[in-house]
Structure formats: structure tokens, C-alpha cells
Amino acid sequence: MEKEGLGIPRHTSLIGALFLVLFVSACSAPRIIIVKDPLTATEHNDLGVVYEQKGMLDLAEKEYFQALEKENDWWLPYFNLGNLFYKKGDLLVAEIYYRRALDYEGANADVMNNLANLLHERKRDAEAVELITKALFMERKPEYLDTYRKVTGLPEGETREAVSPPSN
């Protein structure tokens, strides 16, 4: 057996050194590092929009959810999630998020328009007409008129006369 200068076998000194390292590292307290998310709800939502525009839908979804973690009563991330799931073809989930957006921002014509379009695709035209009519009473955007025409089956020329705000 090979001995070192103090008469201790070499393998014993290596094992001792290993135990010393393990003992020292085991005695040190574990450190918990809490990283605070520096982004605001608005920044997460905006980042989600950028990801969505680039076709990175999973990352966009993650950012919208992070925006909601910061501000869960804000309608815009719900609206964006509705748009995202609509793009993915999951109309049921998209409808849930559009309705959630309306829970927080009930007079939002853009949400009403998108939900009316979705409801038309799901063959629920009565509710779709009601929503798009409300949206048109708030604001007369060309895309709202297109949705109205689509859900009612009216030709474009008749659409503008068919939906007019109630007279006082």
C-alpha cells in the first residue's frame, strides 16, 4: 500500500478530502433567489402582439397570460387571447376570451365585432346580429359593416341603410 508523508494511505486522504468538500457544501445554507418580473402588464401584452405578428403564437399566448397575471381585470389581453385562439382555429376558447374581454369592457365595439364574426362561423347568427348592431351604433367602421353584411346576408349597398342609429 502506497503511503504519503504522514503514513496515511493515499486513497484514505482522497476520501477524507471528498467528505470535507461535501460537509462544507452541505453546511452552507441554500440560497433562494426571487426574480421580480420587470415588465408591466402593458409591456407583456405588447410583446405578445409582436410575437403574434411574427407567427410565434405560443410565445404570444405566454405573454398575454403574463399580462393577465399582472393585471387580471384588463380587457385587452383577453381580447388578444380571443384573436389568438381564433387564429389557431379554436373557436370555443376564442369565444370564452372574447366574452371575458366584454366582461371588463362591455362597450368595446372591436370585441363585439370579432365575437359577432366568430358567432356567425358557429352558426349563431341571431346573437351575432345583435352584437354587430350594437357595435355599429357605437362606431361605423368598414369592418363592422362587412361583418354586418356577412351575418345578415345583405348586399353591400343595402348594409349602410339597414343599420342606422335610432332616431331621437
Summary of the structure (lengths in Angstrom):
residues: 168
radius of gyration: 30.1
end to end distance: 108.5
largest distance: 108.5
contacts: 464
relative contact order: 0.07
helix: 70%
strand: 1%
